[in-house]
Each structure stands twice: as C-alpha cells, then as structure tokens.
Amino acid sequence: MDLLPVESPQILSKSKRRFRSLKLVNVNYDDVLSETPYGVDYGRLNNGLTYYVRCNSKPKMRAALALAVKVGSVLEEEAERGVAHIVEHLAFSATKKYTNHDLVKFLESIGAEFGACQNAVTSADETVYELFVPVDKPELLSQAISVLAEFSSEVRVSADDLEKERGAVLEEYRGSRNANGRMQDAHWVLMMEGSKYAERLPIGLEKVIRTVSSEIVKKFYKKWYHLQNMALIAVGDFPDTQSVVELIKTHFEDKIPAPNPPLIPQFMVPSHEEPRFSSFVESEAAGSAVMISCKVPVDELKTVKDYRNLLAESMFFHALNQRFFKLSRKKDPPYFSCSAAADVLVRPTKAYIMTSSCRQNGTSTALESMLIEVCLLSHRTNLICIHFTYA
C-alpha cells in the first residue's frame, strides 16, 4: 500500500531528496532468518571444508579469494606465543609445491602483487589468507585456488624454512612496538583481563620468535590446521558460481581429513561490574588520546529482530560519528578527532569503542565531551573500560 504517492505536487515541491513511496510491510520479528546466505552458493565438502561463492561483476575480470582458518594466537601454549603468526609467514615462503618464496613470485606473475593482492592476517581467533587475482583467463582462478589448497595442508616447516622467515617476523614484531602499538596492547590487556586472550597478543613474544624450533611450529600446524576448521570464500566476476565450486572440489575434495582432530576450545571473557580504568604515559606519542570501550557478548543473528537491531546499531554509530565530527570542527574543540564503532574483538565478545585524540592535558575534557554525546543519543550506555594515553 502506497502511503505517499510520488505524484503528489505538494511533496514534490518541498525537497529533491525524498522517498518515492512508502509501503506498509507486515514483518514478524520472531521469524527465523535463513541459514543459507542470500545470493551465495554455499556448501560443505565431505572432508569438512566449507565454501562460499558469489558472483560480483565489479571490478571486471577480478576475483577476491580468502581461506579463513579458525586458528589464532589464543590456541598457543606459553612456548608457542607467536607461532600462529609464524605459520602465516611460512605459508608464503615454502609449501610442498613452492619453495624459496616461489609462490609469491608465481602469484605476481599472474597479476597478484604482493601486499596489495596477496596477504594474510593473524588475530586471536583466526588466520585469513587473501588473494586478489585476475580471472580473464580460466586457468588463473584454478591456479589461485590451488595456492589456497597448499596453505590448508601443505605448508613446509623445516629448520631452514623457519630460519629464512624468522628475520621477517622479528622485523614485524619490532615495527609493532611503537607508541601506538604499545597503547593498543595496553587497552587490549585491560579489556581482556581475566581471560587467555589477555596473554595471547597475535604478534607473540620476541624470545619465542627468536628461539622457537621448527618441531614446535610443525606440531602446532599439524594439530590445528584441519579442513573442518576452514572456509574458502570466492567473490568475483565469474560467469557462474557452479564452475567455481567445481574448481574448489578439484583442488580440495581429495584431501583426506585427519581422524579425530581436536575441537577448537572456547575461551570466555569474564564480565565485571565496575568500570576499569588505566592510564598510559608514552613519551613517543604524538599526542594524548582517550579510548572508551563497552564490552558485551557477541550478538546472535538468528531472527528478523536481530537483524533490525543490527541496522539500528549501525544508524546509531553513524549519527554519533556525525556529531563527533561537527564538534571537532568547532572553535576550541574538546578533541582533534573522535570516532566510534562496534567491533567483534574475539569470538565470544564484541565492544563498542570510542577513540579520540586531544591536546596535551586535555583528556578529561575529551572524555567528558564523548560521554555527553553518547548520553544525548542513548539512555542505555554501559561504560566498561576507559583508557588514557598521555604524551
């Protein structure tokens, strides 16, 4: 039923930015959402690998591929701190088919530049390998999927391979030890206090990176890298999804699953009644900053109401960021910049995070302004962790 006919001359004269029509829709908030992703060819191979394939015509003749592995730093034992990240590096260095970074050279030869088009990231809960490749020739997509198949079970972990890659991992570790990295680590430990996540930063420990043996790295890889813990995602300018699914089966279906692989354990993040505070003095910091985090359990997206709440949350943060931006442009603002977002930090926990940069000795003013803006938009603010950094 049209509530606002587009022909209405009174409405047409008021504004160019308008809805063409509004319709009444009968929605039951308790309706369960489909478990099958919309517009996605989704399935699971007999060996446990899950796949998601979607056609997307832009950009032309390009495809984005990812192998998501539910293995991150939280699974490490004390003597393995940093090993999940080392495995990620070794994947691009040496596999059964490729050695001495030949894999990187091969990907570059088909138009996937290292860094921009072939990369990976290790977090607390997962490691994700990403490729962005041309698909103007049919064999290119097959070759790219074969590379992800190598990552899944054929990473080579010899003493020589590890020594060649150890320096690169150490360099990345040193690069993360700047003022911003130390500040973020301090806030992470504050939020995750009381859980294993607080003790398992993905970058690891320098002493472990320097001394860990290839046997320990190989044991970690063999213990956790199983197809049932992985998903392959392919989105690109494909003629159809079924042909891509067949390529996935070609490169993965013959891989035999390990008998009785260990289940991925769940590590909980304890809640706390009182707010936590910390201050961090950093002589190398370019300025002062305030971070506020509200820690909550991850929402389950199962019903129409859950989806509605997700949209409302997105609208809330959009409005809040607009207010922050306007305040930062006023004369004598309380902060130089400020932003807010919702982010899933670890598998069981997400956080509403606000971050501002401010002048020296201006953290109290920035904090007060941030809280006022939140309260103006919502009466249900539950502040959990507040972190200050001073230059």
C-alpha positions as CSV (number, residue, x, y, z in Angstrom):
1,M,0.0,0.0,0.0
2,D,1.5,3.4,-1.1
3,L,1.3,5.9,1.8
4,L,2.9,8.7,-0.1
5,P,2.1,8.8,-3.9
6,V,5.0,10.1,-5.9
7,E,2.6,12.2,-8.0
8,S,1.7,14.4,-5.0
9,P,2.7,18.0,-6.1
10,Q,2.8,19.2,-2.5
11,I,5.5,16.7,-1.7
12,L,7.4,17.2,-4.9
13,S,7.9,20.9,-4.3
14,K,9.4,20.5,-0.8
15,S,12.6,18.6,-1.4
16,K,14.5,16.7,-4.1
17,R,15.8,14.2,-1.5
18,R,12.8,12.1,-0.7
19,F,11.4,8.6,-0.7
20,R,9.5,7.8,-3.9
21,S,7.0,5.8,-1.9
22,L,6.5,4.2,1.4
23,K,4.9,0.8,1.8
24,L,3.4,-1.0,4.7
25,V,5.1,-4.3,5.3
26,N,3.9,-6.9,7.8
27,V,7.1,-8.2,9.5
28,N,7.2,-10.8,12.3
29,Y,10.3,-10.0,14.4
30,D,10.3,-13.6,15.6
31,D,10.7,-15.0,12.1
32,V,14.0,-17.0,11.8
33,L,16.5,-15.9,9.2
34,S,17.6,-18.4,6.6
35,E,20.8,-20.2,7.4
36,T,21.7,-20.1,3.7
37,P,23.5,-16.9,2.7
38,Y,21.4,-14.9,0.3
39,G,22.8,-14.9,-3.3
40,V,25.7,-17.2,-2.3
41,D,26.5,-20.7,-3.4
42,Y,27.2,-22.3,-0.1
43,G,28.2,-25.8,0.9
44,R,30.5,-28.2,2.7
45,L,32.8,-30.9,1.3
46,N,32.8,-34.4,2.8
47,N,36.3,-33.6,4.3
48,G,34.8,-30.7,6.3
49,L,35.8,-27.6,4.2
50,T,33.1,-25.0,3.9
51,Y,32.9,-22.8,0.8
52,Y,31.0,-19.6,-0.1
53,V,30.9,-18.4,-3.7
54,R,29.3,-15.3,-5.1
55,C,29.2,-13.6,-8.5
56,N,30.1,-9.9,-8.5
57,S,30.7,-8.1,-11.8
58,K,32.7,-5.2,-10.4
59,P,35.6,-4.9,-10.8
60,K,35.6,-6.6,-14.2
61,M,37.6,-9.7,-14.6
62,R,38.8,-9.8,-11.0
63,A,38.2,-12.1,-8.0
64,A,38.8,-11.9,-4.3
65,L,39.6,-15.2,-2.6
66,A,40.1,-16.0,1.0
67,L,40.9,-19.0,3.1
68,A,39.7,-18.4,6.7
69,V,41.2,-20.6,9.3
70,K,39.7,-20.7,12.8
71,V,43.3,-20.8,14.3
72,G,44.8,-17.9,16.1
73,S,47.1,-16.9,18.9
74,V,44.7,-17.9,21.7
75,L,45.4,-21.5,20.9
76,E,49.1,-21.1,21.6
77,E,50.7,-22.6,24.6
78,E,53.3,-20.5,26.5
79,A,56.2,-21.9,24.5
80,E,54.3,-21.2,21.2
81,R,53.5,-17.5,21.7
82,G,53.8,-16.1,18.2
83,V,53.7,-19.4,16.3
84,A,50.3,-18.9,14.7
85,H,51.8,-15.7,13.1
86,I,54.9,-17.6,12.1
87,V,52.8,-20.2,10.3
88,E,51.2,-17.5,8.3
89,H,54.6,-16.2,7.1
90,L,55.8,-19.7,6.3
91,A,52.8,-20.3,4.1
92,F,54.0,-17.7,1.6
93,S,57.6,-18.9,2.0
94,A,57.5,-22.7,1.5
95,T,54.9,-25.3,0.7
96,K,55.0,-28.8,-0.8
97,K,54.8,-27.3,-4.4
98,Y,56.6,-24.0,-3.9
99,T,59.9,-23.2,-2.2
100,N,62.0,-20.1,-1.5
101,H,59.2,-17.7,-2.0
102,D,58.4,-19.1,-5.4
103,L,54.7,-18.9,-4.5
104,V,55.0,-15.2,-4.1
105,K,56.8,-14.9,-7.5
106,F,54.1,-17.1,-9.1
107,L,51.3,-15.0,-7.8
108,E,53.0,-11.9,-9.0
109,S,53.4,-13.4,-12.5
110,I,49.6,-13.8,-12.8
111,G,49.0,-10.2,-11.7
112,A,48.6,-10.6,-7.9
113,E,51.1,-8.1,-6.4
114,F,52.5,-9.0,-3.0
115,G,50.9,-6.9,-0.2
116,A,48.1,-5.4,-2.2
117,C,46.8,-8.6,-3.8
118,Q,48.3,-11.4,-1.7
119,N,48.4,-11.1,2.0
120,A,47.3,-12.6,5.3
121,V,46.4,-11.6,8.8
122,T,46.6,-13.4,12.1
123,S,44.3,-12.4,15.0
124,A,43.5,-14.0,18.3
125,D,40.9,-16.4,16.9
126,E,41.7,-16.8,13.2
127,T,44.2,-16.6,10.4
128,V,42.9,-15.3,7.0
129,Y,44.8,-15.7,3.7
130,E,43.7,-13.4,1.0
131,L,44.3,-13.3,-2.8
132,F,43.0,-10.7,-5.3
133,V,43.6,-12.1,-8.8
134,P,42.6,-11.5,-12.4
135,V,40.2,-14.0,-13.9
136,D,40.4,-13.0,-17.6
137,K,41.9,-16.4,-18.3
138,P,40.1,-19.5,-16.9
139,E,43.3,-21.1,-15.6
140,L,44.2,-18.2,-13.4
141,L,41.3,-18.8,-11.0
142,S,42.2,-22.5,-10.8
143,Q,45.8,-21.7,-10.0
144,A,44.8,-19.2,-7.3
145,I,42.6,-21.8,-5.6
146,S,45.4,-24.3,-5.8
147,V,47.5,-21.9,-3.8
148,L,44.9,-21.8,-1.0
149,A,44.8,-25.6,-1.1
150,E,48.6,-25.5,-0.4
151,F,48.1,-23.2,2.6
152,S,45.4,-25.6,4.0
153,S,47.6,-28.6,4.4
154,E,51.0,-28.4,2.6
155,V,52.9,-25.7,4.4
156,R,56.5,-26.9,4.8
157,V,58.1,-26.3,8.2
158,S,61.8,-27.2,8.1
159,A,64.6,-25.7,10.1
160,D,65.9,-23.9,7.0
161,D,62.5,-22.5,6.1
162,L,62.0,-21.2,9.6
163,E,65.4,-19.5,9.8
164,K,64.8,-17.8,6.5
165,E,61.5,-16.4,7.7
166,R,62.4,-15.6,11.4
167,G,64.0,-12.3,10.5
168,A,60.9,-11.0,8.7
169,V,58.7,-11.9,11.7
170,L,61.1,-10.2,14.1
171,E,61.1,-7.1,11.9
172,E,57.3,-7.0,12.1
173,Y,57.5,-7.5,15.8
174,R,59.8,-4.5,16.2
175,G,57.6,-2.4,13.9
176,S,54.6,-3.0,16.2
177,R,56.5,-1.8,19.3
178,N,55.9,1.8,18.5
179,A,53.9,4.2,20.7
180,N,50.5,3.4,19.0
181,G,51.2,-0.3,19.2
182,R,52.0,-0.2,22.9
183,M,48.9,1.9,23.6
184,Q,46.7,-0.6,21.8
185,D,48.2,-3.5,23.6
186,A,47.7,-1.9,27.0
187,H,44.0,-1.3,26.2
188,W,43.6,-4.9,24.9
189,V,45.0,-6.3,28.1
190,L,42.7,-4.1,30.1
191,M,39.6,-5.3,28.2
192,M,40.6,-9.0,28.2
193,E,41.7,-9.1,31.8
194,G,41.0,-12.5,33.4
195,S,40.9,-14.4,30.1
196,K,43.6,-16.2,28.0
197,Y,43.1,-13.6,25.3
198,A,44.9,-11.0,27.6
199,E,48.0,-13.2,27.4
200,R,48.0,-14.1,23.7
201,L,48.6,-11.0,21.6
202,P,48.9,-12.2,18.0
203,I,52.4,-10.7,17.5
204,G,53.8,-13.1,20.2
205,L,56.9,-12.8,22.3
206,E,60.3,-11.8,21.0
207,K,62.1,-14.6,22.8
208,V,59.8,-17.2,21.3
209,I,60.1,-15.8,17.8
210,R,63.9,-15.9,18.2
211,T,64.2,-19.4,19.6
212,V,61.2,-21.5,18.8
213,S,62.1,-24.7,17.0
214,S,60.7,-26.0,13.7
215,E,59.4,-29.0,15.5
216,I,57.2,-26.8,17.8
217,V,55.9,-24.8,14.8
218,K,55.2,-28.0,12.8
219,K,53.4,-29.6,15.7
220,F,51.1,-26.5,16.1
221,Y,50.4,-26.5,12.3
222,K,49.5,-30.2,12.2
223,K,47.4,-30.0,15.4
224,W,45.1,-27.2,14.3
225,Y,45.1,-26.8,10.5
226,H,42.3,-29.1,9.6
227,L,39.7,-28.6,6.8
228,Q,36.8,-28.7,9.3
229,N,38.3,-25.5,10.8
230,M,38.4,-23.7,7.4
231,A,36.2,-21.9,5.0
232,L,37.0,-20.8,1.4
233,I,35.4,-17.6,0.2
234,A,35.4,-16.6,-3.5
235,V,33.7,-13.5,-4.8
236,G,34.4,-12.2,-8.3
237,D,33.4,-11.6,-11.9
238,F,32.5,-15.3,-12.6
239,P,30.3,-16.5,-15.4
240,D,28.5,-18.6,-12.8
241,T,29.1,-20.0,-9.3
242,Q,28.9,-23.7,-10.1
243,S,32.1,-23.6,-12.2
244,V,33.9,-22.1,-9.2
245,V,32.5,-24.7,-6.9
246,E,33.8,-27.4,-9.2
247,L,37.3,-25.8,-9.1
248,I,37.2,-25.9,-5.3
249,K,36.3,-29.5,-5.4
250,T,39.1,-30.3,-7.8
251,H,41.7,-28.8,-5.5
252,F,40.3,-29.7,-2.1
253,E,38.0,-32.7,-2.4
254,D,40.8,-35.3,-2.5
255,K,42.3,-34.1,0.7
256,I,41.8,-36.6,3.5
257,P,40.6,-35.3,6.8
258,A,42.7,-36.3,9.9
259,P,41.0,-38.8,12.2
260,N,39.6,-37.3,15.4
261,P,41.1,-33.8,15.1
262,P,40.9,-31.7,18.3
263,L,37.9,-29.4,18.7
264,I,38.6,-25.7,18.8
265,P,38.2,-24.8,22.5
266,Q,36.0,-21.8,23.6
267,F,37.8,-19.2,25.8
268,M,35.4,-16.9,27.6
269,V,36.0,-13.3,28.6
270,P,34.7,-12.7,32.1
271,S,32.4,-9.7,32.8
272,H,32.9,-7.2,35.6
273,E,30.5,-5.0,37.5
274,E,32.7,-1.9,38.0
275,P,34.4,0.1,35.2
276,R,38.1,-0.4,34.7
277,F,40.5,2.5,34.3
278,S,44.1,2.7,33.2
279,S,46.5,5.5,32.2
280,F,49.5,5.0,30.0
281,V,52.3,7.5,29.8
282,E,54.1,7.3,26.4
283,S,57.0,9.7,25.7
284,E,56.9,8.9,22.0
285,A,53.2,9.5,21.5
286,A,52.4,12.3,19.0
287,G,49.6,13.5,21.3
288,S,47.1,12.4,24.0
289,A,44.2,10.0,23.5
290,V,41.2,8.6,25.2
291,M,39.7,5.2,24.5
292,I,36.3,4.1,25.9
293,S,35.1,0.5,25.4
294,C,31.8,-1.1,26.3
295,K,32.3,-4.9,26.3
296,V,29.3,-7.1,25.5
297,P,28.6,-10.7,24.3
298,V,28.5,-11.2,20.6
299,D,25.0,-10.8,19.2
300,E,23.4,-13.9,17.6
301,L,21.9,-13.0,14.2
302,K,19.1,-15.5,14.1
303,T,15.8,-13.6,13.7
304,V,14.4,-10.6,11.9
305,K,14.5,-8.7,15.2
306,D,18.2,-9.4,15.5
307,Y,18.7,-8.0,12.0
308,R,16.6,-5.0,12.8
309,N,18.8,-4.4,15.9
310,L,21.9,-4.6,13.8
311,L,20.6,-1.9,11.5
312,A,19.6,0.3,14.4
313,E,23.1,-0.1,15.9
314,S,24.7,0.9,12.5
315,M,22.4,4.0,12.3
316,F,23.3,5.0,15.9
317,F,27.0,4.9,15.2
318,H,26.6,6.9,12.0
319,A,24.7,9.6,13.9
320,L,27.2,9.6,16.7
321,N,30.2,9.9,14.4
322,Q,28.4,12.8,12.7
323,R,28.1,14.6,16.0
324,F,31.8,13.9,16.9
325,F,32.9,15.3,13.5
326,K,30.9,18.5,13.9
327,L,32.3,19.1,17.4
328,S,35.8,18.6,16.2
329,R,35.3,21.4,13.6
330,K,34.2,24.0,16.2
331,K,36.4,26.7,17.6
332,D,38.4,25.4,20.5
333,P,37.1,21.8,20.2
334,P,37.4,19.3,23.0
335,Y,39.4,16.9,20.8
336,F,41.1,17.0,17.4
337,S,39.3,13.9,16.2
338,C,36.9,11.3,17.6
339,S,35.2,8.2,16.2
340,A,33.0,5.4,17.4
341,A,32.4,1.8,16.1
342,A,31.2,-1.6,17.0
343,D,33.8,-4.4,16.5
344,V,33.9,-8.1,17.3
345,L,37.1,-8.3,19.3
346,V,37.2,-12.1,19.9
347,R,34.8,-14.9,19.2
348,P,32.6,-14.5,22.3
349,T,32.9,-10.8,22.8
350,K,32.4,-7.6,20.9
351,A,32.9,-4.0,22.0
352,Y,31.5,-0.5,21.4
353,I,34.7,1.6,21.1
354,M,35.2,5.3,21.1
355,T,38.6,6.8,20.4
356,S,39.6,10.5,20.5
357,S,42.9,12.3,20.0
358,C,43.3,15.5,22.0
359,R,45.7,18.1,23.2
360,Q,48.1,17.5,26.0
361,N,46.4,17.7,29.4
362,G,43.1,17.6,27.5
363,T,42.0,14.0,28.3
364,S,39.4,15.0,30.9
365,T,37.7,17.5,28.6
366,A,37.7,15.0,25.7
367,L,36.3,12.2,28.0
368,E,33.5,14.5,29.3
369,S,32.5,15.6,25.8
370,M,32.5,12.0,24.5
371,L,30.2,10.8,27.3
372,I,27.9,13.7,26.9
373,E,27.4,13.0,23.1
374,V,26.7,9.3,23.8
375,C,24.1,10.2,26.5
376,L,22.4,12.7,24.2
377,L,21.8,9.8,21.7
378,S,21.1,7.0,24.1
379,H,19.9,6.4,27.6
380,R,21.4,2.9,27.8
381,T,25.1,3.5,27.9
382,N,27.1,1.0,29.9
383,L,30.8,2.0,30.0
384,I,33.2,-0.7,30.8
385,C,36.8,0.3,30.2
386,I,38.3,3.7,30.0
387,H,41.9,4.1,28.9
388,F,44.0,7.3,28.8
389,T,47.3,7.9,27.0
390,Y,49.4,10.9,27.7
391,A,52.2,12.3,25.5
